[in-house]
Amino acid sequence: MTLRRVIFWTHMVVGVSTGLIILLVSSTGVLLSYEKETLGWSGHSFVEQAAPASGARLPLSALIASATEANGGKRPSSLTFYNGSGAVSAATDGPTLYFDSVSGKYLGSASTPEFFKRVRAWHRYVGMSGGNRKIGRAITGVTTIVFVFLIVAGLFLWFPRGPIWFKGGLKGKARNWNWHNVFGFWAAIPLFLVVLSGVVISYDWATNLVYRIAGTELPAETANRTKPLTDLSKIDPLLAQAEQKTADWKTVALKLPVRSQGPVSFTIDRGNGAQPQLRSTLSLDRETGATIKWDQFENQERGRRARSWFRYVHTGEYYGVAGQTVAGLASLAALLLVWTGLSLWLKRVSSWVQVRAARARKPRVQPATASERALPAR
């Protein structure tokens, strides 16, 4: 058996075995393509309702107290301020709360719709919940690795004899074969990146491999275990300083609680929130306001940059709406690849069954006995 036939049969058997899971992950991936934009639209209306940013902002302690009260006594995990608007949003375990930072007025809340929560659960955990999520994540993780093989094997089988464009007038098996090859060819590169990045996201060993290939040591985990700071009066001028660090910032976020020791860090974002190349971290001395560290994407170690790229190329968000569209179309192509692939397999099985049935119906010729062979020919 030639190498090509071995890869063909492996490609077919593996594809049929995992086809339904790939169908599920791909379809949910299409539905999640513009999740961030959908959530952004709901929050954007609150940002527009706030007073202009030129007004005198309430102290951080007052804003945190308002957010804590609106959140049922639970302290928010971060505050985010918006350029050109007096709005501030408070991240919580549930919905995101919006306030007018000038008047302190509560503007409303925005949360992930139940639809997206359910779709994401199916995308990541095959719909499983609770303790079964580990099983669901293992299923999608293994399927992602298998999908990488299917893409590479498919390109090997396609090159150089496969078609690159649709041919009209085809039906049935011929049409499915044409579509399977054409969609596979044009979606190969973006689909490969989406699926490969899914492997990096799913497995620690894949992340570690990214760092090793980049020649970068794994980042050490650090935790600031000092008590939270109660007096935030010295943090207010630091926030104003962070907003002046770069002119084209869109949001500045402060993680809470602020600790009583160490620098105060602000995340300054110039993109859509999912573009690490447009996000920086500014660490300031809480007493003097001096810059301790200005952590920009281009100055980060290669391994860290690569890991961030893999994280957001999976959804296409790294390249904005255009990237999300390409990733969504690649997922849609994966749906068609599964459908045409399974159709071709069913046709092969049907043909095999028909051949076997035809052979079974064909009368068998009994071999002549020794006495019959001894008779003279007439």
N, C-alpha and C positions, 0 to 999 in steps of 0.2 A: 504494500500500500504506500502510495507516494505521500510526501509531506503535505501537499495541498489537500488530499483527500482526508488525511488525519485532522487537519485544521478545520476542514469543512464539516465533518461529522461532529467534532467537538463543539464547533460554533453552533451547529443546529441543536444538538442535545442540550447544551448548557442554556441556549437561548429559549428553548421550549420549556425547560425546567423552571426558569426564573422569569418567564415572560409576564405572568400576571402581576408579580411584584414590581417589575420594571414599569408595567402599564400604570400601576397605582402611583408609584413615585413620580413618574413623568407627568401624569395628569394633574396631580396635586401641585407639582412644580409650576405648571402653566397657570394654575389658579392663584398661586402666590407671587406671580411676577410683579404685580404693582401693589402689593400689600402696603409698602411704606408710603406710597403716594396717597392711597386711600385713607390711611390713618393721618397723614399730614394735612389733608384737606379739612378734616374735622377739627384739628387743633389750630389750623391757620386762621379760622374765623375768630377764635378767641384772641389770637395775637393782634388781629386788626382792631378788635374792640378796645384794646388798652389805650391809655393816654400816650402821647408822644414821649419819646425817651428823654426829651429835654427837661421834663419835670423832675423835681427833687424826689429821689427814690427813698422809700422807707428803709430803715436799717435791716440788715439781714436777720437779726434776732426777731424782729416783728414779722417779717415774711415767713420765717420758719414756724413761728407760733401760729400764724393764720393757717398755714398748710397743715400743721399738726392737728389743729382743731377741726378743720374740714375733713381730715382723714381719720376721724374717730379717735384722736389721741395718739395715733402712731406717727412717729417722726418720718418725714420724707427721706429718701436716699440721696437726692441731689436736687439742686436748683439750677435752672437753665434760663439765661437772659438772652433776649433777641435784639439784634441790631436794628435801630430805627423805631423800636417800639418799647413801651414801658411794660410790656408783658413779661411775666416770669412763670415758668412751669415747674411744678414739683412732682418728681417721679416717686411713685409708691408701688407697693406690691400689687395694687389693683390699677385703677385708672390714673391717668396723668391729670393733675389739677392745675388750673390756670388762674392767675391773679393779675390784677393791675398793681404794679410795684409802686406806683405813685400814691394811689388812694387806698390800696390794700383790699379793694373790692374783689370778691370771688366771682370769676367769670364763667366757670363751668368746668366740665371734665370730659376727657376723651379716652376711650378704652378700646382695646382690640375687639372687633365684633366677634360674636360667638362663631360665625361662619369661618373666619380665618383661624380661630383657635382649633376648630375641629379639623380643618384642612391640614394645618400644621401637625396635628397629632397623627393623622394618617400618613403624612409625608415622612415624619421622623420615626414613628413608633408603630406603623401599620395599624393605627387606631387603638392600640393597647393603652391601658392606663394603670396608675398605681405601680405596684411592684413588677408588673408584667412589662413595663416600659423597657427594661433592660433586654428582655427577649425581643421586643419589637425593634429596638435599636440595633441589636445583633443581626436581625434579619435584613434590615435595610443596609447595614454596613457591609455584610457579605455580598448582598446583591449589587452594591456599588462597585466592589472589586470585580465581580463577574462582568459587570457592564463595561468596565475598562477593557477587559479581555475581548469582549464581543466587538467593541469598536475597532480595536487594533486588528483582530482577526478578520473582521469584515473588510477593512482596507486592504489587507493582504490578499483576500479572495477576490476583491474587485479589481485590483491593479494587475495587468493593464487592460483587461478585456471588458470591463464594465462600462455601461452607458453613463453619460454625465447629464443627459437631458431627457425630458419626457417624450415618448413616442406615441402619437395618436393612433386611434383605431385598434388598440389592444384590449383584450378582455381576459378575464379569468387569470390563469396562472401566468401568462405572458405579461399582463398588465402589472400584476403584483410583483413579479420579478423585476420589471423595469422601475417601478416606484421604489422598491426596496433598495436598489442600487443607487438611484438618483438622490433620494433623501439621505441615504447613508453617506454619499460622497460630499454633498453640499453642507451637511450638518456635522461632519466628522470633527473638524477642529473645535468649534465652540462646544459641541457636545462632549468631546474628550476633556476639555478644560472644566466644564461644569461637573462632570462625573469624577475626574481625578481630584478636584478640590473637595468633593464630597468625601473621598477617602481620607484626605488630610484632616478634615473636620471630624470625622468619625473615630479616628484611631490616634492614640498618643504616639505609637511607634511611627506613624506616617509623619506626624509633626516633628518628631525627633529626627527623622530622616531628612526633612527639609532643612533643619538647622545644620545637620552634618554636611549635606551637599553644599550649603552656602558657606561652610567653613566657620560657623559661629557656634559658640557654646550656648547650651540651653540657659535661659534666664533663671536666676535663682529666685525662689519665692520669698517675698519679704512681707512682713505684717507689722503694722504700727499698733502696738497693744496699749499705748498710753490712753489715759482717760480723755473723754470728749471735752472740748473747750466750751466753757459756759459763757464767757464774755467775748462776743464777736465784734466789739467796737473797732478793734484794730484790723479786722478783715475787710471792712467796708472800703477803705481806701485802696486796699490791694485789688479788690474787684474792679474798681475804676481804672487802676493801672493795667490790669489784664485786658480790659476793653480797648485800651490805647496802644496795645502792643503791635497790632496790625490793623490797617484801615479797612480791609475787605472781609472782616470777620462776619459770620452770620449768627453764631451762637457762642456764648461763653458759659460753661457749666462748672459748678462747684460741688464736689462730692461731699456728702455729709455722713456722719458728723465730722467736723473739723477737730483734729486731735490737738492736745495741749502742747505737744512737742513736735519738732521737725518743721519742715517748710510747708507752706500752703500752696496747693497745686490747683490750677485752673485748666480745663480742656477748652481750647479755642478751635472752633470748626469753621472752615471756609467753604464747605461743601454741603452735601445732602445728608450728612450724618452717617453715611456708610462708605465714605471715600477716605481711607486712612492717609492717602497722600496729601489731603487737604486739612488734616487734623494735627494739631500740635499741643503740647503740654508745657505750661509755664509754671515753674516752681519759684516762689518768692520767699524771702526771709520775712517772717511775721513781724519782726521788730523794726527792721530798717527798710523793708521793701526792696532790697537788692535782689537782682535776678540770680538765683542759684543754678537753675538749669532751664534752657530753652530747647525742649526736645521736639525737633521737627523730623518729619518722615525721611527726608533726604539724608539726614545725619544719623539715622538709626543703623544698626548692624544689618547686614544683608539677610541673615536668617529671620530676623524679626520683620523686615520689610516683606520677605517672601511669604511668611506665614499670614501676614495681613492681606497680601494680595490673593492668596488662595481662599481666605475666608470670604472675601467680597466678590471675587470673580465667580464664585459658585452661584450667586444670585444675579451677577452682572452689574451690581450696584457700583462696583469700582469705577466703571465707565459711565455712570449716570443712567439716564432713561434709555439712551441708545443701547448700552450694555444690557440692561434689563430686558429690552425688547429682543435682542439677539438670544439671550439665555432662554427667554420664553419660547421663541421660535424653535430653538434647539430641542427643548422639551417636547414641543408639539411634534417635531420630526421624529422624536423617539417613540411617540405614540404610534405614528404611522409605520415605523420600522417594526414595532412589535406586531401590529395588526397584519402587515404584509408577510412578515416572517412566519407567524402562526398559520396564516392562510396557505402559504407555500408548503409548510409541514403537513397540514391536514390534506392537501391535495396529494402529496407524496404518499401518505398513509392510505388514502382512498385508492390510489392507483395500485399500491401494493396489495391491498385487500382484493381488488378486482382481479388482479393477475392470479392470486392464489385461488380465488373462487373459480376462475376459468379453468385452471389446471385441474381442480378437483372434479369439475363437470366433464372433462374430456375423458372418453372411455379408454381404458388401458388395453393394449394389444398383448394378449397372452403369448408367451414364447412357445414355440413348437416343441413337442415332446420328441424323444429320441426315435420312437417308432415312426412319427410323422416325418421326421427328417430323412428316414431311410427309404421312404416311398419314392419311386421314380417320378421325375417331373413329367407332366403331361403337355 
